[in-house]
Amino acid sequence: MSLNLPLTDMTLQEKLAAMELLWEDLARSPESVQSPDWHKDILDERRVRVAEGKARFVDWETAKRDIRDKIP
């Protein structure tokens, strides 16, 4: 199946709406979406850090600001 969307012609709102439609469809059957092995490995590592008291948490606003500050 080949899918071609006119991305260069779509507005930001149209692109976001298309993404929402895709997420809604995927969310209807989450069991059919397999996470890759590397994702499980990262989550396992984070659980260990939390259990050992080595995890660091920040609120969402701080996290967004930190991410934005790292983007050139």
PDB file of N, CA, C and O in Angstrom:
ATOM      1  N   MET A   1       0.839  -1.179   0.000  1.00  0.00           N
ATOM      2  CA  MET A   1       0.000   0.000   0.000  1.00  0.00           C
ATOM      3  C   MET A   1       0.881   1.237   0.000  1.00  0.00           C
ATOM      4  O   MET A   1       1.799   1.356   0.811  1.00  0.00           O
ATOM      5  N   SER A   2       0.608   2.121  -0.878  1.00  0.00           N
ATOM      6  CA  SER A   2       1.348   3.370  -0.963  1.00  0.00           C
ATOM      7  C   SER A   2       0.401   4.503  -0.608  1.00  0.00           C
ATOM      8  O   SER A   2      -0.722   4.582  -1.106  1.00  0.00           O
ATOM      9  N   LEU A   3       0.882   5.374   0.262  1.00  0.00           N
ATOM     10  CA  LEU A   3       0.058   6.495   0.701  1.00  0.00           C
ATOM     11  C   LEU A   3       0.820   7.775   0.448  1.00  0.00           C
ATOM     12  O   LEU A   3       1.935   7.953   0.939  1.00  0.00           O
ATOM     13  N   ASN A   4       0.233   8.644  -0.299  1.00  0.00           N
ATOM     14  CA  ASN A   4       0.857   9.930  -0.590  1.00  0.00           C
ATOM     15  C   ASN A   4      -0.047  11.054  -0.120  1.00  0.00           C
ATOM     16  O   ASN A   4      -1.170  11.211  -0.600  1.00  0.00           O
ATOM     17  N   LEU A   5       0.454  11.825   0.813  1.00  0.00           N
ATOM     18  CA  LEU A   5      -0.283  12.984   1.290  1.00  0.00           C
ATOM     19  C   LEU A   5       0.374  14.245   0.748  1.00  0.00           C
ATOM     20  O   LEU A   5       1.596  14.293   0.616  1.00  0.00           O
ATOM     21  N   PRO A   6      -0.395  15.239   0.441  1.00  0.00           N
ATOM     22  CA  PRO A   6       0.174  16.499  -0.073  1.00  0.00           C
ATOM     23  C   PRO A   6       0.739  17.335   1.081  1.00  0.00           C
ATOM     24  O   PRO A   6       0.268  18.441   1.344  1.00  0.00           O
ATOM     25  N   LEU A   7       1.750  16.795   1.764  1.00  0.00           N
ATOM     26  CA  LEU A   7       2.269  17.436   2.969  1.00  0.00           C
ATOM     27  C   LEU A   7       2.722  18.870   2.739  1.00  0.00           C
ATOM     28  O   LEU A   7       2.502  19.734   3.588  1.00  0.00           O
ATOM     29  N   THR A   8       3.341  19.126   1.617  1.00  0.00           N
ATOM     30  CA  THR A   8       3.824  20.491   1.368  1.00  0.00           C
ATOM     31  C   THR A   8       2.673  21.468   1.148  1.00  0.00           C
ATOM     32  O   THR A   8       2.842  22.678   1.300  1.00  0.00           O
ATOM     33  N   ASP A   9       1.504  20.941   0.790  1.00  0.00           N
ATOM     34  CA  ASP A   9       0.336  21.792   0.563  1.00  0.00           C
ATOM     35  C   ASP A   9      -0.569  21.890   1.791  1.00  0.00           C
ATOM     36  O   ASP A   9      -1.488  22.708   1.825  1.00  0.00           O
ATOM     37  N   MET A  10      -0.309  21.055   2.800  1.00  0.00           N
ATOM     38  CA  MET A  10      -1.178  21.016   3.973  1.00  0.00           C
ATOM     39  C   MET A  10      -0.766  22.086   4.986  1.00  0.00           C
ATOM     40  O   MET A  10       0.415  22.384   5.159  1.00  0.00           O
ATOM     41  N   THR A  11      -1.765  22.645   5.640  1.00  0.00           N
ATOM     42  CA  THR A  11      -1.483  23.600   6.709  1.00  0.00           C
ATOM     43  C   THR A  11      -1.066  22.821   7.957  1.00  0.00           C
ATOM     44  O   THR A  11      -1.233  21.604   8.027  1.00  0.00           O
ATOM     45  N   LEU A  12      -0.532  23.529   8.921  1.00  0.00           N
ATOM     46  CA  LEU A  12      -0.164  22.892  10.187  1.00  0.00           C
ATOM     47  C   LEU A  12      -1.397  22.250  10.816  1.00  0.00           C
ATOM     48  O   LEU A  12      -1.321  21.124  11.309  1.00  0.00           O
ATOM     49  N   GLN A  13      -2.513  22.939  10.806  1.00  0.00           N
ATOM     50  CA  GLN A  13      -3.740  22.396  11.388  1.00  0.00           C
ATOM     51  C   GLN A  13      -4.175  21.113  10.684  1.00  0.00           C
ATOM     52  O   GLN A  13      -4.628  20.173  11.337  1.00  0.00           O
ATOM     53  N   GLU A  14      -4.042  21.067   9.379  1.00  0.00           N
ATOM     54  CA  GLU A  14      -4.406  19.865   8.620  1.00  0.00           C
ATOM     55  C   GLU A  14      -3.468  18.708   8.958  1.00  0.00           C
ATOM     56  O   GLU A  14      -3.910  17.566   9.086  1.00  0.00           O
ATOM     57  N   LYS A  15      -2.190  18.996   9.100  1.00  0.00           N
ATOM     58  CA  LYS A  15      -1.225  17.952   9.464  1.00  0.00           C
ATOM     59  C   LYS A  15      -1.513  17.408  10.856  1.00  0.00           C
ATOM     60  O   LYS A  15      -1.478  16.197  11.071  1.00  0.00           O
ATOM     61  N   LEU A  16      -1.799  18.300  11.801  1.00  0.00           N
ATOM     62  CA  LEU A  16      -2.114  17.868  13.160  1.00  0.00           C
ATOM     63  C   LEU A  16      -3.402  17.044  13.181  1.00  0.00           C
ATOM     64  O   LEU A  16      -3.490  16.051  13.904  1.00  0.00           O
ATOM     65  N   ALA A  17      -4.389  17.446  12.404  1.00  0.00           N
ATOM     66  CA  ALA A  17      -5.644  16.700  12.331  1.00  0.00           C
ATOM     67  C   ALA A  17      -5.403  15.302  11.778  1.00  0.00           C
ATOM     68  O   ALA A  17      -5.988  14.334  12.264  1.00  0.00           O
ATOM     69  N   ALA A  18      -4.546  15.188  10.767  1.00  0.00           N
ATOM     70  CA  ALA A  18      -4.216  13.874  10.197  1.00  0.00           C
ATOM     71  C   ALA A  18      -3.517  13.000  11.238  1.00  0.00           C
ATOM     72  O   ALA A  18      -3.800  11.807  11.348  1.00  0.00           O
ATOM     73  N   MET A  19      -2.609  13.599  11.994  1.00  0.00           N
ATOM     74  CA  MET A  19      -1.917  12.842  13.044  1.00  0.00           C
ATOM     75  C   MET A  19      -2.904  12.363  14.101  1.00  0.00           C
ATOM     76  O   MET A  19      -2.811  11.228  14.569  1.00  0.00           O
ATOM     77  N   GLU A  20      -3.841  13.216  14.479  1.00  0.00           N
ATOM     78  CA  GLU A  20      -4.846  12.835  15.475  1.00  0.00           C
ATOM     79  C   GLU A  20      -5.675  11.659  14.981  1.00  0.00           C
ATOM     80  O   GLU A  20      -5.963  10.737  15.744  1.00  0.00           O
ATOM     81  N   LEU A  21      -6.059  11.687  13.714  1.00  0.00           N
ATOM     82  CA  LEU A  21      -6.824  10.570  13.148  1.00  0.00           C
ATOM     83  C   LEU A  21      -6.029   9.272  13.216  1.00  0.00           C
ATOM     84  O   LEU A  21      -6.574   8.220  13.551  1.00  0.00           O
ATOM     85  N   LEU A  22      -4.738   9.347  12.897  1.00  0.00           N
ATOM     86  CA  LEU A  22      -3.891   8.153  12.959  1.00  0.00           C
ATOM     87  C   LEU A  22      -3.772   7.629  14.378  1.00  0.00           C
ATOM     88  O   LEU A  22      -3.917   6.428  14.606  1.00  0.00           O
ATOM     89  N   TRP A  23      -3.508   8.518  15.347  1.00  0.00           N
ATOM     90  CA  TRP A  23      -3.380   8.097  16.747  1.00  0.00           C
ATOM     91  C   TRP A  23      -4.678   7.493  17.260  1.00  0.00           C
ATOM     92  O   TRP A  23      -4.656   6.476  17.953  1.00  0.00           O
ATOM     93  N   GLU A  24      -5.812   8.108  16.927  1.00  0.00           N
ATOM     94  CA  GLU A  24      -7.109   7.571  17.364  1.00  0.00           C
ATOM     95  C   GLU A  24      -7.315   6.168  16.819  1.00  0.00           C
ATOM     96  O   GLU A  24      -7.803   5.291  17.532  1.00  0.00           O
ATOM     97  N   ASP A  25      -6.947   5.947  15.562  1.00  0.00           N
ATOM     98  CA  ASP A  25      -7.108   4.637  14.958  1.00  0.00           C
ATOM     99  C   ASP A  25      -6.177   3.618  15.622  1.00  0.00           C
ATOM    100  O   ASP A  25      -6.597   2.500  15.922  1.00  0.00           O
ATOM    101  N   LEU A  26      -4.929   3.993  15.850  1.00  0.00           N
ATOM    102  CA  LEU A  26      -3.990   3.082  16.502  1.00  0.00           C
ATOM    103  C   LEU A  26      -4.421   2.765  17.927  1.00  0.00           C
ATOM    104  O   LEU A  26      -4.227   1.644  18.397  1.00  0.00           O
ATOM    105  N   ALA A  27      -5.002   3.738  18.617  1.00  0.00           N
ATOM    106  CA  ALA A  27      -5.405   3.557  20.007  1.00  0.00           C
ATOM    107  C   ALA A  27      -6.575   2.582  20.146  1.00  0.00           C
ATOM    108  O   ALA A  27      -6.809   2.054  21.233  1.00  0.00           O
ATOM    109  N   ARG A  28      -7.299   2.342  19.077  1.00  0.00           N
ATOM    110  CA  ARG A  28      -8.432   1.404  19.139  1.00  0.00           C
ATOM    111  C   ARG A  28      -7.972  -0.030  19.354  1.00  0.00           C
ATOM    112  O   ARG A  28      -8.724  -0.851  19.882  1.00  0.00           O
ATOM    113  N   SER A  29      -6.747  -0.338  18.952  1.00  0.00           N
ATOM    114  CA  SER A  29      -6.222  -1.702  19.138  1.00  0.00           C
ATOM    115  C   SER A  29      -4.753  -1.638  19.545  1.00  0.00           C
ATOM    116  O   SER A  29      -3.873  -2.028  18.779  1.00  0.00           O
ATOM    117  N   PRO A  30      -4.491  -1.137  20.772  1.00  0.00           N
ATOM    118  CA  PRO A  30      -3.101  -0.973  21.208  1.00  0.00           C
ATOM    119  C   PRO A  30      -2.325  -2.287  21.264  1.00  0.00           C
ATOM    120  O   PRO A  30      -1.099  -2.291  21.154  1.00  0.00           O
ATOM    121  N   GLU A  31      -3.033  -3.396  21.435  1.00  0.00           N
ATOM    122  CA  GLU A  31      -2.342  -4.687  21.484  1.00  0.00           C
ATOM    123  C   GLU A  31      -1.684  -5.050  20.155  1.00  0.00           C
ATOM    124  O   GLU A  31      -0.788  -5.894  20.117  1.00  0.00           O
ATOM    125  N   SER A  32      -2.118  -4.427  19.081  1.00  0.00           N
ATOM    126  CA  SER A  32      -1.524  -4.732  17.771  1.00  0.00           C
ATOM    127  C   SER A  32      -0.275  -3.903  17.488  1.00  0.00           C
ATOM    128  O   SER A  32       0.425  -4.148  16.505  1.00  0.00           O
ATOM    129  N   VAL A  33       0.008  -2.917  18.349  1.00  0.00           N
ATOM    130  CA  VAL A  33       1.187  -2.067  18.169  1.00  0.00           C
ATOM    131  C   VAL A  33       2.275  -2.566  19.117  1.00  0.00           C
ATOM    132  O   VAL A  33       2.179  -2.385  20.331  1.00  0.00           O
ATOM    133  N   GLN A  34       3.298  -3.188  18.563  1.00  0.00           N
ATOM    134  CA  GLN A  34       4.379  -3.749  19.355  1.00  0.00           C
ATOM    135  C   GLN A  34       5.486  -2.723  19.578  1.00  0.00           C
ATOM    136  O   GLN A  34       5.953  -2.076  18.640  1.00  0.00           O
ATOM    137  N   SER A  35       5.889  -2.589  20.819  1.00  0.00           N
ATOM    138  CA  SER A  35       7.031  -1.717  21.114  1.00  0.00           C
ATOM    139  C   SER A  35       8.306  -2.463  20.755  1.00  0.00           C
ATOM    140  O   SER A  35       8.380  -3.682  20.906  1.00  0.00           O
ATOM    141  N   PRO A  36       9.309  -1.733  20.281  1.00  0.00           N
ATOM    142  CA  PRO A  36      10.569  -2.393  19.955  1.00  0.00           C
ATOM    143  C   PRO A  36      11.305  -2.825  21.235  1.00  0.00           C
ATOM    144  O   PRO A  36      11.084  -2.259  22.305  1.00  0.00           O
ATOM    145  N   ASP A  37      12.170  -3.820  21.111  1.00  0.00           N
ATOM    146  CA  ASP A  37      12.916  -4.339  22.256  1.00  0.00           C
ATOM    147  C   ASP A  37      13.724  -3.251  22.959  1.00  0.00           C
ATOM    148  O   ASP A  37      13.825  -3.251  24.185  1.00  0.00           O
ATOM    149  N   TRP A  38      14.300  -2.320  22.190  1.00  0.00           N
ATOM    150  CA  TRP A  38      15.118  -1.279  22.808  1.00  0.00           C
ATOM    151  C   TRP A  38      14.287  -0.404  23.746  1.00  0.00           C
ATOM    152  O   TRP A  38      14.810   0.136  24.721  1.00  0.00           O
ATOM    153  N   HIS A  39      12.992  -0.265  23.453  1.00  0.00           N
ATOM    154  CA  HIS A  39      12.124   0.540  24.311  1.00  0.00           C
ATOM    155  C   HIS A  39      11.934  -0.143  25.668  1.00  0.00           C
ATOM    156  O   HIS A  39      11.971   0.516  26.707  1.00  0.00           O
ATOM    157  N   LYS A  40      11.733  -1.456  25.654  1.00  0.00           N
ATOM    158  CA  LYS A  40      11.613  -2.202  26.904  1.00  0.00           C
ATOM    159  C   LYS A  40      12.901  -2.103  27.706  1.00  0.00           C
ATOM    160  O   LYS A  40      12.863  -1.952  28.928  1.00  0.00           O
ATOM    161  N   ASP A  41      14.035  -2.186  27.031  1.00  0.00           N
ATOM    162  CA  ASP A  41      15.329  -2.090  27.721  1.00  0.00           C
ATOM    163  C   ASP A  41      15.470  -0.747  28.440  1.00  0.00           C
ATOM    164  O   ASP A  41      15.918  -0.698  29.586  1.00  0.00           O
ATOM    165  N   ILE A  42      15.093   0.327  27.777  1.00  0.00           N
ATOM    166  CA  ILE A  42      15.192   1.661  28.386  1.00  0.00           C
ATOM    167  C   ILE A  42      14.251   1.768  29.588  1.00  0.00           C
ATOM    168  O   ILE A  42      14.633   2.293  30.634  1.00  0.00           O
ATOM    169  N   LEU A  43      13.022   1.268  29.435  1.00  0.00           N
ATOM    170  CA  LEU A  43      12.077   1.319  30.553  1.00  0.00           C
ATOM    171  C   LEU A  43      12.584   0.496  31.736  1.00  0.00           C
ATOM    172  O   LEU A  43      12.445   0.913  32.886  1.00  0.00           O
ATOM    173  N   ASP A  44      13.172  -0.668  31.460  1.00  0.00           N
ATOM    174  CA  ASP A  44      13.735  -1.494  32.533  1.00  0.00           C
ATOM    175  C   ASP A  44      14.860  -0.755  33.259  1.00  0.00           C
ATOM    176  O   ASP A  44      14.934  -0.782  34.488  1.00  0.00           O
ATOM    177  N   GLU A  45      15.731  -0.098  32.499  1.00  0.00           N
ATOM    178  CA  GLU A  45      16.822   0.672  33.105  1.00  0.00           C
ATOM    179  C   GLU A  45      16.275   1.795  33.982  1.00  0.00           C
ATOM    180  O   GLU A  45      16.808   2.064  35.059  1.00  0.00           O
ATOM    181  N   ARG A  46      15.229   2.438  33.526  1.00  0.00           N
ATOM    182  CA  ARG A  46      14.640   3.534  34.308  1.00  0.00           C
ATOM    183  C   ARG A  46      13.983   3.014  35.580  1.00  0.00           C
ATOM    184  O   ARG A  46      14.055   3.661  36.624  1.00  0.00           O
ATOM    185  N   ARG A  47      13.339   1.842  35.500  1.00  0.00           N
ATOM    186  CA  ARG A  47      12.740   1.252  36.706  1.00  0.00           C
ATOM    187  C   ARG A  47      13.809   0.947  37.753  1.00  0.00           C
ATOM    188  O   ARG A  47      13.596   1.145  38.949  1.00  0.00           O
ATOM    189  N   VAL A  48      14.950   0.467  37.292  1.00  0.00           N
ATOM    190  CA  VAL A  48      16.052   0.176  38.210  1.00  0.00           C
ATOM    191  C   VAL A  48      16.532   1.461  38.871  1.00  0.00           C
ATOM    192  O   VAL A  48      16.739   1.489  40.084  1.00  0.00           O
ATOM    193  N   ARG A  49      16.713   2.528  38.090  1.00  0.00           N
ATOM    194  CA  ARG A  49      17.151   3.812  38.662  1.00  0.00           C
ATOM    195  C   ARG A  49      16.156   4.337  39.690  1.00  0.00           C
ATOM    196  O   ARG A  49      16.553   4.868  40.727  1.00  0.00           O
ATOM    197  N   VAL A  50      14.862   4.188  39.404  1.00  0.00           N
ATOM    198  CA  VAL A  50      13.845   4.632  40.365  1.00  0.00           C
ATOM    199  C   VAL A  50      13.950   3.801  41.643  1.00  0.00           C
ATOM    200  O   VAL A  50      13.933   4.347  42.746  1.00  0.00           O
ATOM    201  N   ALA A  51      14.059   2.476  41.491  1.00  0.00           N
ATOM    202  CA  ALA A  51      14.143   1.597  42.654  1.00  0.00           C
ATOM    203  C   ALA A  51      15.380   1.893  43.499  1.00  0.00           C
ATOM    204  O   ALA A  51      15.340   1.768  44.723  1.00  0.00           O
ATOM    205  N   GLU A  52      16.467   2.282  42.856  1.00  0.00           N
ATOM    206  CA  GLU A  52      17.715   2.588  43.566  1.00  0.00           C
ATOM    207  C   GLU A  52      17.749   4.020  44.082  1.00  0.00           C
ATOM    208  O   GLU A  52      18.700   4.415  44.756  1.00  0.00           O
ATOM    209  N   GLY A  53      16.727   4.793  43.772  1.00  0.00           N
ATOM    210  CA  GLY A  53      16.686   6.184  44.213  1.00  0.00           C
ATOM    211  C   GLY A  53      17.613   7.094  43.435  1.00  0.00           C
ATOM    212  O   GLY A  53      17.975   8.168  43.913  1.00  0.00           O
ATOM    213  N   LYS A  54      18.001   6.673  42.234  1.00  0.00           N
ATOM    214  CA  LYS A  54      18.931   7.451  41.420  1.00  0.00           C
ATOM    215  C   LYS A  54      18.232   8.236  40.308  1.00  0.00           C
ATOM    216  O   LYS A  54      18.884   8.952  39.549  1.00  0.00           O
ATOM    217  N   ALA A  55      16.918   8.103  40.213  1.00  0.00           N
ATOM    218  CA  ALA A  55      16.181   8.803  39.151  1.00  0.00           C
ATOM    219  C   ALA A  55      15.956  10.250  39.551  1.00  0.00           C
ATOM    220  O   ALA A  55      15.796  10.572  40.728  1.00  0.00           O
ATOM    221  N   ARG A  56      15.948  11.113  38.546  1.00  0.00           N
ATOM    222  CA  ARG A  56      15.698  12.536  38.769  1.00  0.00           C
ATOM    223  C   ARG A  56      14.454  12.913  37.995  1.00  0.00           C
ATOM    224  O   ARG A  56      14.327  12.591  36.814  1.00  0.00           O
ATOM    225  N   PHE A  57      13.535  13.596  38.660  1.00  0.00           N
ATOM    226  CA  PHE A  57      12.279  13.985  38.033  1.00  0.00           C
ATOM    227  C   PHE A  57      12.153  15.495  38.022  1.00  0.00           C
ATOM    228  O   PHE A  57      12.595  16.174  38.949  1.00  0.00           O
ATOM    229  N   VAL A  58      11.542  16.020  36.957  1.00  0.00           N
ATOM    230  CA  VAL A  58      11.246  17.447  36.875  1.00  0.00           C
ATOM    231  C   VAL A  58       9.808  17.586  36.404  1.00  0.00           C
ATOM    232  O   VAL A  58       9.259  16.671  35.789  1.00  0.00           O
ATOM    233  N   ASP A  59       9.198  18.727  36.692  1.00  0.00           N
ATOM    234  CA  ASP A  59       7.836  18.944  36.234  1.00  0.00           C
ATOM    235  C   ASP A  59       7.839  19.148  34.720  1.00  0.00           C
ATOM    236  O   ASP A  59       8.872  19.437  34.116  1.00  0.00           O
ATOM    237  N   TRP A  60       6.657  18.989  34.124  1.00  0.00           N
ATOM    238  CA  TRP A  60       6.529  19.013  32.671  1.00  0.00           C
ATOM    239  C   TRP A  60       6.977  20.338  32.060  1.00  0.00           C
ATOM    240  O   TRP A  60       7.626  20.337  31.014  1.00  0.00           O
ATOM    241  N   GLU A  61       6.652  21.450  32.677  1.00  0.00           N
ATOM    242  CA  GLU A  61       7.054  22.749  32.133  1.00  0.00           C
ATOM    243  C   GLU A  61       8.573  22.880  32.094  1.00  0.00           C
ATOM    244  O   GLU A  61       9.129  23.388  31.120  1.00  0.00           O
ATOM    245  N   THR A  62       9.244  22.426  33.147  1.00  0.00           N
ATOM    246  CA  THR A  62      10.714  22.462  33.181  1.00  0.00           C
ATOM    247  C   THR A  62      11.285  21.541  32.112  1.00  0.00           C
ATOM    248  O   THR A  62      12.244  21.899  31.429  1.00  0.00           O
ATOM    249  N   ALA A  63      10.701  20.357  31.965  1.00  0.00           N
ATOM    250  CA  ALA A  63      11.178  19.412  30.952  1.00  0.00           C
ATOM    251  C   ALA A  63      11.055  20.005  29.549  1.00  0.00           C
ATOM    252  O   ALA A  63      11.982  19.901  28.746  1.00  0.00           O
ATOM    253  N   LYS A  64       9.918  20.625  29.257  1.00  0.00           N
ATOM    254  CA  LYS A  64       9.737  21.241  27.928  1.00  0.00           C
ATOM    255  C   LYS A  64      10.760  22.341  27.701  1.00  0.00           C
ATOM    256  O   LYS A  64      11.340  22.438  26.620  1.00  0.00           O
ATOM    257  N   ARG A  65      10.985  23.176  28.720  1.00  0.00           N
ATOM    258  CA  ARG A  65      11.960  24.262  28.580  1.00  0.00           C
ATOM    259  C   ARG A  65      13.355  23.690  28.336  1.00  0.00           C
ATOM    260  O   ARG A  65      14.084  24.178  27.473  1.00  0.00           O
ATOM    261  N   ASP A  66      13.730  22.652  29.096  1.00  0.00           N
ATOM    262  CA  ASP A  66      15.048  22.038  28.915  1.00  0.00           C
ATOM    263  C   ASP A  66      15.217  21.472  27.512  1.00  0.00           C
ATOM    264  O   ASP A  66      16.279  21.604  26.904  1.00  0.00           O
ATOM    265  N   ILE A  67      14.169  20.844  27.005  1.00  0.00           N
ATOM    266  CA  ILE A  67      14.235  20.275  25.646  1.00  0.00           C
ATOM    267  C   ILE A  67      14.379  21.401  24.627  1.00  0.00           C
ATOM    268  O   ILE A  67      15.205  21.317  23.719  1.00  0.00           O
ATOM    269  N   ARG A  68      13.586  22.442  24.776  1.00  0.00           N
ATOM    270  CA  ARG A  68      13.653  23.573  23.832  1.00  0.00           C
ATOM    271  C   ARG A  68      15.021  24.237  23.861  1.00  0.00           C
ATOM    272  O   ARG A  68      15.533  24.666  22.827  1.00  0.00           O
ATOM    273  N   ASP A  69      15.612  24.319  25.050  1.00  0.00           N
ATOM    274  CA  ASP A  69      16.938  24.946  25.182  1.00  0.00           C
ATOM    275  C   ASP A  69      18.021  24.142  24.469  1.00  0.00           C
ATOM    276  O   ASP A  69      19.048  24.699  24.083  1.00  0.00           O
ATOM    277  N   LYS A  70      17.806  22.846  24.291  1.00  0.00           N
ATOM    278  CA  LYS A  70      18.803  21.984  23.643  1.00  0.00           C
ATOM    279  C   LYS A  70      18.676  22.012  22.118  1.00  0.00           C
ATOM    280  O   LYS A  70      19.583  21.572  21.412  1.00  0.00           O
ATOM    281  N   ILE A  71      17.575  22.519  21.621  1.00  0.00           N
ATOM    282  CA  ILE A  71      17.360  22.563  20.174  1.00  0.00           C
ATOM    283  C   ILE A  71      17.944  23.860  19.632  1.00  0.00           C
ATOM    284  O   ILE A  71      17.599  24.948  20.093  1.00  0.00           O
ATOM    285  N   PRO A  72      18.841  23.732  18.641  1.00  0.00           N
ATOM    286  CA  PRO A  72      19.450  24.951  18.088  1.00  0.00           C
ATOM    287  C   PRO A  72      18.481  25.840  17.356  1.00  0.00           C
ATOM    288  O   PRO A  72      18.871  26.892  16.848  1.00  0.00           O
TER     289      PRO A  72
END
